[in-house]
Amino acid sequence: MRPREASEIEIPGAEGDFTAMANHAATVTTMRPGVLKVKGVSETSEYVVSGGFVEISASGVSVLAETAMARGDVTREAVDAMVSEAETLASDATPELRDFADKRVTDTKGLIEVLGL
């Protein structure tokens, strides 16, 4: 994504969705698979992310997504590929990371319904 002015950003946080606006508390958090919405003055852009990190600071919001695609470009095949990758990672997960990996699979499969695919 390119840098841009935004009035708010809806973030699919790993522990729940939240919205970052002006004067938001400084935060660094992880993202789960979901839809990231950037609301500008005249338009809203939506991106499907597979996970990553978000940093909110006084100077703005930085998003480091593992993968990000414009919502309009996302196909069922692309989401199926994301699910397959999550399932492969889950099958190879250590016992310590198993719950995290299983949640990732569930969240990624949830994109199919959220996106209406």
C-alpha positions as CSV (number, residue, x, y, z in Angstrom):
1,M,0.0,0.0,0.0
2,R,1.2,3.5,-0.6
3,P,1.3,6.1,2.1
4,R,-1.9,8.2,2.3
5,E,-4.1,10.4,4.4
6,A,-6.7,8.5,6.4
7,S,-9.3,9.5,8.9
8,E,-9.5,5.9,10.3
9,I,-8.2,2.4,9.7
10,E,-10.2,-0.7,10.6
11,I,-7.7,-3.4,11.5
12,P,-8.3,-7.2,11.8
13,G,-6.3,-7.5,15.1
14,A,-5.2,-10.9,16.2
15,E,-7.3,-10.4,19.4
16,G,-10.2,-8.7,17.7
17,D,-11.0,-6.0,15.2
18,F,-10.3,-2.4,16.2
19,T,-10.2,1.1,14.6
20,A,-7.2,3.4,14.7
21,M,-8.1,7.1,14.5
22,A,-6.3,10.4,15.3
23,N,-4.8,10.5,18.8
24,H,-5.0,6.7,19.2
25,A,-2.7,5.3,21.9
26,A,0.6,4.1,20.6
27,T,0.3,0.4,19.9
28,V,2.1,-2.5,18.2
29,T,0.0,-5.6,17.5
30,T,-0.4,-8.5,15.2
31,M,-3.0,-8.9,12.6
32,R,-5.0,-12.0,11.8
33,P,-6.3,-12.9,8.3
34,G,-9.1,-10.4,7.4
35,V,-10.0,-7.2,5.8
36,L,-8.1,-4.0,6.5
37,K,-10.2,-0.8,5.7
38,V,-8.5,2.5,5.1
39,K,-11.1,5.4,5.2
40,G,-10.0,8.5,3.6
41,V,-11.7,11.8,3.1
42,S,-13.4,10.8,-0.2
43,E,-13.0,7.1,-0.4
44,T,-12.5,3.8,1.5
45,S,-10.0,1.2,0.3
46,E,-10.2,-2.4,1.5
47,Y,-7.3,-4.9,1.5
48,V,-7.4,-8.6,2.3
49,V,-4.4,-9.4,4.5
50,S,-3.1,-12.8,5.6
51,G,-1.6,-11.5,8.8
52,G,1.2,-9.3,9.8
53,F,1.9,-6.4,12.2
54,V,0.5,-2.9,12.8
55,E,2.3,0.0,14.5
56,I,0.3,3.0,15.6
57,S,2.3,6.0,16.7
58,A,1.9,9.8,16.9
59,S,3.2,10.0,13.3
60,G,0.6,7.6,11.9
61,V,-0.1,3.9,11.2
62,S,2.4,1.5,9.6
63,V,1.1,-1.9,8.3
64,L,3.5,-4.7,7.6
65,A,1.3,-7.4,6.0
66,E,2.5,-10.9,5.1
67,T,0.4,-10.5,2.0
68,A,-2.1,-7.9,1.0
69,M,-4.4,-7.7,-2.0
70,A,-7.0,-5.1,-2.9
71,R,-10.3,-6.6,-2.0
72,G,-11.6,-6.3,-5.6
73,D,-8.7,-8.4,-6.8
74,V,-9.3,-11.3,-4.5
75,T,-10.7,-14.5,-6.0
76,R,-11.9,-17.7,-4.4
77,E,-8.8,-19.4,-5.8
78,A,-6.5,-16.9,-4.0
79,V,-8.3,-17.5,-0.7
80,D,-8.2,-21.3,-1.2
81,A,-4.4,-20.9,-1.7
82,M,-4.2,-19.0,1.5
83,V,-6.2,-21.7,3.3
84,S,-4.0,-24.4,1.9
85,E,-0.8,-22.6,3.0
86,A,-2.2,-22.1,6.5
87,E,-3.2,-25.8,6.7
88,T,0.3,-26.8,5.6
89,L,1.9,-24.6,8.3
90,A,-0.5,-26.0,10.9
91,S,0.3,-29.6,10.0
92,D,4.0,-28.8,10.6
93,A,3.5,-26.7,13.8
94,T,5.2,-27.6,17.0
95,P,2.9,-28.5,19.9
96,E,3.6,-25.0,21.4
97,L,2.4,-23.3,18.3
98,R,-0.5,-25.6,17.5
99,D,-3.3,-23.5,18.9
100,F,-2.0,-20.4,17.0
101,A,-1.7,-22.4,13.8
102,D,-5.2,-23.8,14.1
103,K,-6.7,-20.3,14.8
104,R,-4.9,-19.1,11.6
105,V,-6.6,-21.8,9.6
106,T,-10.0,-21.0,11.0
107,D,-9.5,-17.2,10.5
108,T,-8.3,-17.8,6.9
109,K,-11.3,-20.0,6.1
110,G,-13.5,-17.3,7.6
111,L,-12.4,-15.0,4.7
112,I,-14.5,-17.0,2.3
113,E,-17.7,-16.0,4.1
114,V,-16.6,-12.4,4.9
115,L,-15.7,-11.8,1.2
116,G,-18.8,-13.6,-0.1
117,L,-16.8,-16.1,-2.2
